[in-house]
Amino acid sequence: MPRVRFTPNLERHVSADAAEVPGATVREALESVFGENPRLRSYVLDDQGRLRRHVMVFIDGNQVHDRDRLSDSVGATSELFVMQALSGG
């Protein structure tokens, strides 16, 4: 099963433990995580179900292409890493 990890800075707002979840696409894997941790959804997805503007998802080190439908394929041994862009100055 794919493993989903979250950047540590997200932990300041909501629990975001790494998890091995079922899923053949980014959407399916994230929905599995959200099923266990519903509060995490609003930090990752907007109200249309797309990745928030300042959230990035990587599959095995490669940035996802489909930020709207999250249809990028995920392998059984893939690692997804979800991070928020940091800003400020």
Contacts in CASP RR format, 6 or more apart in sequence:
PFRMAT RR
TARGET T0000
AUTHOR 0000-0000-0000
METHOD contacts of the structure
MODEL  1
MPRVRFTPNLERHVSADAAEVPGATVREALESVFGENPRLRSYVLDDQGR
LRRHVMVFIDGNQVHDRDRLSDSVGATSELFVMQALSGG
1 20 0 8 1.000
1 21 0 8 1.000
1 22 0 8 1.000
1 23 0 8 1.000
1 76 0 8 1.000
2 20 0 8 1.000
2 21 0 8 1.000
2 22 0 8 1.000
2 23 0 8 1.000
2 29 0 8 1.000
2 74 0 8 1.000
2 75 0 8 1.000
2 76 0 8 1.000
2 77 0 8 1.000
2 78 0 8 1.000
2 79 0 8 1.000
2 80 0 8 1.000
3 18 0 8 1.000
3 19 0 8 1.000
3 20 0 8 1.000
3 21 0 8 1.000
3 78 0 8 1.000
3 79 0 8 1.000
3 80 0 8 1.000
4 18 0 8 1.000
4 19 0 8 1.000
4 20 0 8 1.000
4 21 0 8 1.000
4 29 0 8 1.000
4 30 0 8 1.000
4 32 0 8 1.000
4 33 0 8 1.000
4 79 0 8 1.000
4 80 0 8 1.000
4 82 0 8 1.000
5 18 0 8 1.000
5 79 0 8 1.000
5 80 0 8 1.000
5 81 0 8 1.000
5 82 0 8 1.000
6 16 0 8 1.000
6 17 0 8 1.000
6 18 0 8 1.000
6 40 0 8 1.000
6 81 0 8 1.000
6 82 0 8 1.000
6 83 0 8 1.000
7 81 0 8 1.000
7 82 0 8 1.000
7 83 0 8 1.000
7 84 0 8 1.000
9 83 0 8 1.000
9 84 0 8 1.000
9 86 0 8 1.000
10 16 0 8 1.000
10 40 0 8 1.000
10 43 0 8 1.000
10 82 0 8 1.000
10 83 0 8 1.000
10 84 0 8 1.000
13 43 0 8 1.000
14 37 0 8 1.000
14 39 0 8 1.000
14 40 0 8 1.000
14 43 0 8 1.000
15 37 0 8 1.000
15 39 0 8 1.000
15 40 0 8 1.000
16 37 0 8 1.000
16 40 0 8 1.000
16 43 0 8 1.000
16 82 0 8 1.000
17 37 0 8 1.000
19 32 0 8 1.000
19 33 0 8 1.000
19 36 0 8 1.000
21 29 0 8 1.000
21 32 0 8 1.000
21 33 0 8 1.000
21 36 0 8 1.000
22 28 0 8 1.000
22 29 0 8 1.000
22 32 0 8 1.000
23 29 0 8 1.000
23 32 0 8 1.000
23 74 0 8 1.000
24 73 0 8 1.000
24 74 0 8 1.000
24 75 0 8 1.000
25 70 0 8 1.000
25 71 0 8 1.000
25 72 0 8 1.000
25 73 0 8 1.000
25 74 0 8 1.000
26 57 0 8 1.000
26 59 0 8 1.000
26 64 0 8 1.000
26 66 0 8 1.000
26 70 0 8 1.000
26 71 0 8 1.000
26 72 0 8 1.000
26 74 0 8 1.000
26 80 0 8 1.000
27 69 0 8 1.000
27 70 0 8 1.000
27 71 0 8 1.000
28 74 0 8 1.000
29 74 0 8 1.000
29 80 0 8 1.000
30 44 0 8 1.000
30 45 0 8 1.000
30 57 0 8 1.000
30 70 0 8 1.000
30 80 0 8 1.000
30 82 0 8 1.000
33 40 0 8 1.000
34 40 0 8 1.000
34 41 0 8 1.000
34 44 0 8 1.000
43 52 0 8 1.000
43 55 0 8 1.000
43 84 0 8 1.000
44 51 0 8 1.000
44 52 0 8 1.000
44 55 0 8 1.000
44 82 0 8 1.000
45 51 0 8 1.000
45 52 0 8 1.000
46 52 0 8 1.000
46 53 0 8 1.000
50 67 0 8 1.000
50 68 0 8 1.000
50 70 0 8 1.000
51 57 0 8 1.000
51 64 0 8 1.000
51 67 0 8 1.000
51 68 0 8 1.000
51 70 0 8 1.000
52 84 0 8 1.000
54 84 0 8 1.000
54 85 0 8 1.000
54 87 0 8 1.000
55 82 0 8 1.000
55 83 0 8 1.000
55 84 0 8 1.000
55 85 0 8 1.000
56 63 0 8 1.000
56 64 0 8 1.000
56 82 0 8 1.000
56 83 0 8 1.000
56 84 0 8 1.000
56 85 0 8 1.000
57 63 0 8 1.000
57 64 0 8 1.000
57 70 0 8 1.000
57 80 0 8 1.000
57 81 0 8 1.000
57 82 0 8 1.000
57 83 0 8 1.000
58 64 0 8 1.000
58 80 0 8 1.000
58 81 0 8 1.000
58 83 0 8 1.000
59 72 0 8 1.000
59 74 0 8 1.000
59 78 0 8 1.000
59 79 0 8 1.000
59 80 0 8 1.000
60 78 0 8 1.000
60 79 0 8 1.000
61 79 0 8 1.000
61 81 0 8 1.000
64 70 0 8 1.000
64 72 0 8 1.000
65 72 0 8 1.000
66 72 0 8 1.000
74 80 0 8 1.000
END
